[in-house]
Amino acid sequence: MSGIYPQLTCKEVKQILKTLGFEPRPRTSTSHEQWVKKENGRLFKVTVDCPKSPFSPDLISSMHKQAGVSKKEFYAALKK
């Protein structure tokens, strides 16, 4: 685990996504949550699987890419 980019909990990831302008989609019968945002005609969709929390660096990397931001921007949104 890196000191610069520590593991994140489900609560922290949801906070980041809200800060970045994402909204949760209505849940279905799965543990995976879908967070969506439309920006400049593009649809960004981030999948969050809370039972996997705290999230590994690989999952965090996948989420920040799905959100269309850098890892640095993703973590910076937690501090806002």
DSSP file (Angstrom, degrees, kcal/mol; ACC not computed):
  #  RESIDUE AA STRUCTURE BP1 BP2  ACC     N-H-->O    O-->H-N    N-H-->O    O-->H-N    TCO  KAPPA ALPHA  PHI   PSI    X-CA   Y-CA   Z-CA
    1    1 A M              0   0    0      0, 0.0     2,-0.3     0, 0.0    55,-0.0   0.000 360.0 360.0 360.0 131.6    0.0    0.0    0.0
    2    2 A S        -     0   0    0      3,-0.7     5,-0.1     1,-0.1     0, 0.0  -0.629 360.0-142.1 -87.7 143.1    1.4    3.4   -1.0
    3    3 A G  S    S+     0   0    0     -2,-0.3    -1,-0.1     1,-0.2     0, 0.0   0.818 104.5  49.8 -70.2 -30.8    1.4    6.3    1.4
    4    4 A I  S    S+     0   0    0      1,-0.3    -1,-0.2    -3,-0.0    -2,-0.0   0.915 125.6  25.3 -73.6 -43.1    0.5    8.7   -1.5
    5    5 A Y  S    S-     0   0    0      3,-0.0    -3,-0.7    70,-0.0    -1,-0.3  -0.745  84.3-177.0-123.7  81.9   -2.3    6.6   -2.7
    6    6 A P        -     0   0    0      0, 0.0    -3,-0.1     0, 0.0    -2,-0.0  -0.223  39.1 -80.6 -74.2 167.5   -3.7    4.5    0.1
    7    7 A Q        -     0   0    0     -5,-0.1     2,-0.4    47,-0.1    49,-0.1  -0.307  49.1-138.5 -61.2 152.8   -6.5    2.0   -0.2
    8    8 A L  B     -A   55   0A   0     47,-0.7    47,-3.0    -3,-0.1     2,-0.1  -0.903   3.4-133.8-118.7 146.6  -10.0    3.5   -0.2
    9    9 A T     >  -     0   0    0     -2,-0.4     4,-2.2    45,-0.2     5,-0.2  -0.441  32.0-105.9 -87.3 169.0  -13.2    2.3    1.5
   10   10 A C  H  > S+     0   0    0      1,-0.2     4,-2.4     2,-0.2     5,-0.2   0.909 121.7  53.7 -60.9 -42.9  -16.6    2.2   -0.2
   11   11 A K  H  > S+     0   0    0      1,-0.2     4,-1.9     2,-0.2    -1,-0.2   0.898 109.0  48.6 -59.7 -42.1  -17.7    5.3    1.7
   12   12 A E  H  > S+     0   0    0      2,-0.2     4,-2.4     1,-0.2    -1,-0.2   0.900 110.4  50.4 -66.5 -41.4  -14.7    7.2    0.5
   13   13 A V  H  X S+     0   0    0     -4,-2.2     4,-2.6     2,-0.2    -2,-0.2   0.909 110.1  50.3 -64.4 -41.6  -15.1    6.2   -3.2
   14   14 A K  H  X S+     0   0    0     -4,-2.4     4,-2.3     2,-0.2    -1,-0.2   0.898 110.1  50.7 -62.8 -39.7  -18.8    7.2   -3.1
   15   15 A Q  H  X S+     0   0    0     -4,-1.9     4,-2.3     2,-0.2    -2,-0.2   0.918 110.6  49.4 -62.8 -44.0  -17.8   10.6   -1.6
   16   16 A I  H  X S+     0   0    0     -4,-2.4     4,-2.1     1,-0.2    -2,-0.2   0.935 111.0  49.3 -59.6 -48.0  -15.2   11.0   -4.4
   17   17 A L  H  <>S+     0   0    0     -4,-2.6     5,-2.9     1,-0.2     4,-0.3   0.892 110.4  50.0 -63.2 -40.2  -17.8   10.2   -7.1
   18   18 A K  H ><5S+     0   0    0     -4,-2.3     3,-1.4     1,-0.2    -1,-0.2   0.924 110.2  50.9 -62.0 -43.8  -20.3   12.6   -5.7
   19   19 A T  H 3<5S+     0   0    0     -4,-2.3    -2,-0.2     1,-0.3    -1,-0.2   0.863 108.0  52.9 -61.1 -36.5  -17.6   15.3   -5.6
   20   20 A L  T 3<5S-     0   0    0     -4,-2.1    -1,-0.3    -5,-0.2    -2,-0.2   0.470 125.9-101.4 -80.1  -1.6  -16.8   14.6   -9.3
   21   21 A G  T < 5S+     0   0    0     -3,-1.4    -3,-0.2    -4,-0.3    17,-0.2   0.612  72.6 143.8  95.3  12.9  -20.5   15.0  -10.2
   22   22 A F      < -     0   0    0     -5,-2.9    -1,-0.3    -6,-0.2    15,-0.2  -0.534  32.2-157.3 -84.5 152.7  -21.5   11.3  -10.5
   23   23 A E  E     -B   36   0B   0     13,-2.4    13,-2.9    -2,-0.2     2,-0.2  -0.975  22.5-110.9-127.6 143.9  -25.0   10.1   -9.4
   24   24 A P  E     -B   35   0B   0      0, 0.0    11,-0.2     0, 0.0     3,-0.1  -0.502  26.4-133.2 -74.4 141.3  -25.9    6.5   -8.4
   25   25 A R        -     0   0    0      9,-3.2     9,-0.3    -2,-0.2     0, 0.0  -0.590  42.3 -82.6 -82.1 153.5  -28.1    4.6  -10.8
   26   26 A P        -     0   0    0      0, 0.0    -1,-0.1     0, 0.0     2,-0.1  -0.323  55.9-111.9 -55.9 138.6  -31.0    2.7   -9.1
   27   27 A R        -     0   0    0      1,-0.1     2,-0.1    -3,-0.1     6,-0.1  -0.401  30.6-166.1 -77.0 149.4  -29.8   -0.6   -7.8
   28   28 A T        -     0   0    0      4,-0.4     2,-0.6     2,-0.2    -1,-0.1  -0.298  52.5 -63.5-112.0-157.9  -30.8   -3.9   -9.2
   29   29 A S  S    S+     0   0    0     -2,-0.1     2,-0.3     2,-0.0    -2,-0.0  -0.076 105.4  91.4 -86.3  37.4  -30.3   -7.4   -7.6
   30   30 A T  S    S-     0   0    0     -2,-0.6    -2,-0.2     2,-0.2     0, 0.0  -0.890  77.4-128.9-128.2 159.5  -26.5   -7.1   -7.7
   31   31 A S  S    S+     0   0    0     -2,-0.3    19,-0.6    -4,-0.1     2,-0.4   0.632  83.1  98.0 -80.3 -13.0  -23.9   -6.0   -5.2
   32   32 A H  E     - C   0  49B   0     17,-0.2     2,-0.4    18,-0.1    -4,-0.4  -0.613  62.9-153.2 -79.9 129.5  -22.4   -3.7   -7.9
   33   33 A E  E     - C   0  48B   0     15,-3.6    15,-2.9    -2,-0.4     2,-0.5  -0.824   4.4-147.0 -99.5 142.6  -23.4   -0.1   -7.9
   34   34 A Q  E     - C   0  47B   0     -2,-0.4    -9,-3.2    -9,-0.3     2,-0.4  -0.946  11.1-168.9-110.1 126.6  -23.3    2.0  -11.1
   35   35 A W  E     -BC  24  46B   0     11,-2.6    11,-3.0    -2,-0.5     2,-0.3  -0.959  12.6-169.3-114.0 132.0  -22.4    5.7  -10.8
   36   36 A V  E     +BC  23  45B   0    -13,-2.9   -13,-2.4    -2,-0.4     2,-0.3  -0.882  16.1 175.9-127.9 153.9  -23.0    7.8  -13.9
   37   37 A K  E     - C   0  44B   0      7,-1.9     7,-3.2    -2,-0.3     2,-0.5  -0.954  17.9-148.1-153.0 134.1  -22.2   11.3  -15.2
   38   38 A K  E     + C   0  43B   0     -2,-0.3     2,-0.3     5,-0.2     5,-0.2  -0.912  26.8 165.7-103.1 130.3  -22.8   12.9  -18.6
   39   39 A E  E >   - C   0  42B   0      3,-2.6     3,-2.0    -2,-0.5    -2,-0.1  -0.961  64.6 -13.2-148.6 125.7  -20.2   15.5  -19.6
   40   40 A N  T 3  S-     0   0    0     -2,-0.3     3,-0.1     1,-0.3    -1,-0.0   0.867 128.6 -51.9  52.0  41.6  -19.6   17.0  -23.0
   41   41 A G  T 3  S+     0   0    0      1,-0.3     2,-0.4     0, 0.0    -1,-0.3   0.496 116.1 114.7  77.5   2.6  -21.9   14.5  -24.7
   42   42 A R  E <   -C   39   0B   0     -3,-2.0    -3,-2.6     2,-0.0     2,-0.6  -0.829  58.4-141.4-107.2 145.9  -20.0   11.5  -23.1
   43   43 A L  E     -C   38   0B   0     -2,-0.4     2,-0.5    -5,-0.2    -5,-0.2  -0.928  14.6-164.7-105.5 121.1  -21.4    9.1  -20.6
   44   44 A F  E     -C   37   0B   0     -7,-3.2    -7,-1.9    -2,-0.6     2,-0.4  -0.903   6.3-173.1-104.3 133.2  -19.0    8.0  -17.9
   45   45 A K  E     -C   36   0B   0     -2,-0.5     2,-0.5    21,-0.4    -9,-0.2  -0.988   4.5-168.5-131.8 123.6  -20.0    4.9  -15.8
   46   46 A V  E     -C   35   0B   0    -11,-3.0   -11,-2.6    -2,-0.4     2,-0.5  -0.944  11.7-147.3-114.1 129.3  -18.1    3.7  -12.8
   47   47 A T  E     -C   34   0B   0     -2,-0.5     2,-0.5   -13,-0.2   -13,-0.2  -0.839  14.1-170.8 -96.5 127.7  -18.8    0.3  -11.2
   48   48 A V  E     -C   33   0B   0    -15,-2.9   -15,-3.6    -2,-0.5     2,-0.7  -0.980   9.3-169.5-122.1 122.3  -18.4    0.1   -7.5
   49   49 A D  E >   -C   32   0B   0     -2,-0.5     3,-2.3   -17,-0.2   -17,-0.2  -0.816   5.0-170.8-112.0  88.7  -18.5   -3.3   -5.7
   50   50 A C  G >  S+     0   0    0     -2,-0.7     3,-2.3   -19,-0.6   -40,-0.2   0.775  78.5  66.7 -57.2 -33.3  -18.6   -2.4   -2.0
   51   51 A P  G 3  S+     0   0    0      0, 0.0    -1,-0.3     0, 0.0   -19,-0.0   0.730  96.0  59.9 -60.7 -16.9  -18.1   -6.0   -0.7
   52   52 A K  G <  S+     0   0    0     -3,-2.3    -2,-0.2     4,-0.0     4,-0.2   0.434  90.4 158.6 -86.6   0.7  -14.6   -5.7   -2.2
   53   53 A S    <   +     0   0    0     -3,-2.3   -44,-0.2    -4,-0.2     2,-0.1  -0.431  47.6  54.8 -71.6 144.0  -13.8   -2.7    0.1
   54   54 A P  S    S-     0   0    0      0, 0.0   -45,-0.2     0, 0.0     2,-0.2   0.524  97.9-133.8 -70.7 144.6  -11.2   -1.6    1.0
   55   55 A F  B     -A    8   0A   0    -47,-3.0   -47,-0.7    -2,-0.1    -2,-0.1  -0.456   9.2-126.8 -79.9 138.7  -10.3   -1.4   -2.7
   56   56 A S     >  -     0   0    0     -2,-0.2     4,-2.4    -4,-0.2     5,-0.2  -0.295  30.8-103.5 -73.3 162.4   -7.0   -2.6   -4.0
   57   57 A P  H  > S+     0   0    0      0, 0.0     4,-2.3     0, 0.0     5,-0.1   0.853 122.4  55.9 -55.9 -35.3   -4.8   -0.3   -6.2
   58   58 A D  H  > S+     0   0    0      2,-0.2     4,-2.0     1,-0.2     5,-0.1   0.913 109.2  44.8 -65.1 -42.6   -5.9   -2.2   -9.3
   59   59 A L  H  > S+     0   0    0      2,-0.2     4,-2.4     1,-0.2    -1,-0.2   0.896 113.1  50.7 -69.1 -39.0   -9.6   -1.6   -8.6
   60   60 A I  H  X S+     0   0    0     -4,-2.4     4,-2.6     2,-0.2     5,-0.2   0.904 109.1  52.3 -63.6 -40.5   -8.9    2.1   -7.8
   61   61 A S  H  X S+     0   0    0     -4,-2.3     4,-1.7    -5,-0.2    -1,-0.2   0.912 110.0  48.5 -60.6 -43.2   -7.0    2.4  -11.0
   62   62 A S  H  X S+     0   0    0     -4,-2.0     4,-2.3     1,-0.2    -2,-0.2   0.912 111.6  49.8 -63.2 -43.1  -10.0    0.9  -12.9
   63   63 A M  H  X S+     0   0    0     -4,-2.4     4,-1.9     1,-0.2    -2,-0.2   0.909 109.6  49.0 -65.9 -42.7  -12.4    3.2  -11.2
   64   64 A H  H  X>S+     0   0    0     -4,-2.6     5,-2.2     1,-0.2     4,-0.5   0.865 112.4  49.5 -68.5 -31.6  -10.5    6.4  -11.9
   65   65 A K  H ><5S+     0   0    0     -4,-1.7     3,-0.9    -5,-0.2    -1,-0.2   0.908 109.7  50.5 -69.4 -41.2  -10.1    5.4  -15.6
   66   66 A Q  H 3<5S+     0   0    0     -4,-2.3   -21,-0.4     1,-0.2    -2,-0.2   0.846 109.2  53.0 -61.9 -33.2  -13.9    4.7  -15.8
   67   67 A A  H 3<5S-     0   0    0     -4,-1.9    -1,-0.2    -5,-0.2    -2,-0.2   0.608 112.7-122.3 -78.6 -12.3  -14.5    8.2  -14.3
   68   68 A G  T <<5S+     0   0    0     -3,-0.9     2,-0.3    -4,-0.5    -3,-0.2   0.766  74.1 107.4  77.8  26.1  -12.3    9.8  -16.9
   69   69 A V  S   <S-     0   0    0     -5,-2.2    -1,-0.3     1,-0.0    -2,-0.2  -0.875  71.5-100.7-130.3 164.2   -9.8   11.4  -14.5
   70   70 A S     >  -     0   0    0     -2,-0.3     4,-2.4     1,-0.1     5,-0.1  -0.338  36.0-109.5 -76.5 164.9   -6.2   10.8  -13.4
   71   71 A K  H  > S+     0   0    0      1,-0.2     4,-2.5     2,-0.2     5,-0.2   0.899 121.4  53.9 -60.3 -40.1   -5.4    8.9  -10.2
   72   72 A K  H  > S+     0   0    0      1,-0.2     4,-2.2     2,-0.2    -1,-0.2   0.918 110.2  45.7 -61.3 -44.8   -4.2   12.3   -8.7
   73   73 A E  H  > S+     0   0    0      2,-0.2     4,-1.6     1,-0.2    -1,-0.2   0.873 110.6  54.8 -65.7 -37.4   -7.5   14.0   -9.6
   74   74 A F  H  < S+     0   0    0     -4,-2.4     4,-0.5     1,-0.2     3,-0.2   0.941 113.1  40.4 -61.6 -49.1   -9.5   11.0   -8.1
   75   75 A Y  H >X S+     0   0    0     -4,-2.5     3,-1.1     1,-0.2     4,-0.6   0.848 109.9  59.8 -69.6 -34.0   -7.7   11.2   -4.8
   76   76 A A  H >< S+     0   0    0     -4,-2.2     3,-0.9     1,-0.3     4,-0.4   0.833  96.2  62.7 -63.1 -31.8   -7.8   15.0   -4.8
   77   77 A A  G >< S+     0   0    0     -4,-1.6     3,-0.7     1,-0.2    -1,-0.3   0.747  94.7  61.9 -65.9 -23.0  -11.6   14.8   -4.9
   78   78 A L  G <4 S+     0   0    0     -3,-1.1    -1,-0.2    -4,-0.5    -2,-0.2   0.808 101.6  51.7 -70.0 -29.6  -11.6   13.1   -1.5
   79   79 A K  G <<        0   0    0     -3,-0.9    -1,-0.2    -4,-0.6    -2,-0.2   0.483 360.0 360.0 -88.1  -3.5  -10.0   16.1    0.1
   80   80 A K    <         0   0    0     -3,-0.7    -1,-0.2    -4,-0.4    -2,-0.1   0.469 360.0 360.0 -84.3 360.0  -12.6   18.6   -1.3
